[in-house]
Amino acid sequence: MGFLHLFIVNKSGGLILHRPLGQSAPRIGTNEWLRIGSTFHSLHAIAAEASPVKLPGNKNSAGADDGIEEIRGGGLILKCLQTRTGVKFVITAEPGTSDLDAVLREIYVLYSDCALKDPFYELEMPIRCELFTNAIDNLIEKVESGGFKTR
Amino acid sequence: MTVHAFHIFDRKGKTLFTKRYSSIVKNQPVQDAELLSEQRKLIFGMLFSLRELVGSLTPEGESPALHSVRTGAGTLHCYETISGLRMALYTNNNPNMGSNARNLDTSKTSFQNALKHIYSELWVDCVVRSPLYRPGDIQVDGNGNDVGRFDIRSTNFEKKLDAYLASMPWFR
């Protein structure tokens, strides 16, 4: 089970959180993260445009805009959850890691519980909330030790 | 599992071969040549940038490569050779590998193997080894017709490709 990174992109493509989730995660500088965040944001939309078939209204089954859901590469799996508000939760992991979808949804729940309900948090701004980051770390620990039951 | 389209690009982004399979023509209005050519450039640019992205996110010790990209509408499988030739295959999202669909990992690798086979057995054998072929000669215009000195239709690449894809358990 090797989780690598988590990053969250707001609806305009700006990065609002990036966090390494394991030891094998490559070290990436802040500027590079910003670049990765905005590149992913654009490619997410382009992938839906470039496809020879498109979903009706370009919306997927969750009501959010269609785009990249998963990327598989040599040595890497990347999964993205796009919400209706345009926020993208992206997690990368080593191949063979299971339950990535469930973990992503759980992180979305943690985001709405910790970041959105924080009275000082401004929407679309970088998240500086210890409660949120601690909850993410606890979640990853729980999943890696096998104690996580999907809802 | 249906195959929607197949494209081959060279290092510089030029389309060397493109084919749309008829399963989608029924649902989509006929698009003109300009639009298709733009769409192919978009695909090439996307493959290029995605590979850079995957490269920066992959942990040390693993060689970065892009195998597949999945969206709600379909999956794009790609294979890149050392010479920079990129093959892109668009399919839909439901793997139908016979009665048991538990082997998700093998279904992914079989696309890589299939694309590798298309390159090494079909492309190299039919096109590269054709006595009329010179690298850089192939050019494809919007309708998928060849312009330029070498015509892919003078080889049996397309026929062999169709036969190969039809023999795959996931092609319909």
Interface residues (C-beta under 8 A of the other chain):
Chain A: G2 L4 H5 S24 A25 P26 I28 E32 I36 T39 F40 L43 I46 A47 A48 E49 A50 S51 P52 V53 K54 L55 N60 S61 D66 G67 I68 E69 E70 I71 R72 G73 G74 G75 L76 L78 T92 E94 P95
Chain B: H4 A5 R20 I24 N27 Q28 Q39 L42 I43 G45 M46 S49 L50 E52 L53 V54 S56 L57 T58 P59 E60 G61 E62 S63 P64 A65 L66 H67 S68 V69 R70 T71 G72 A73 G74 L76 Y90 N92 D105 K108
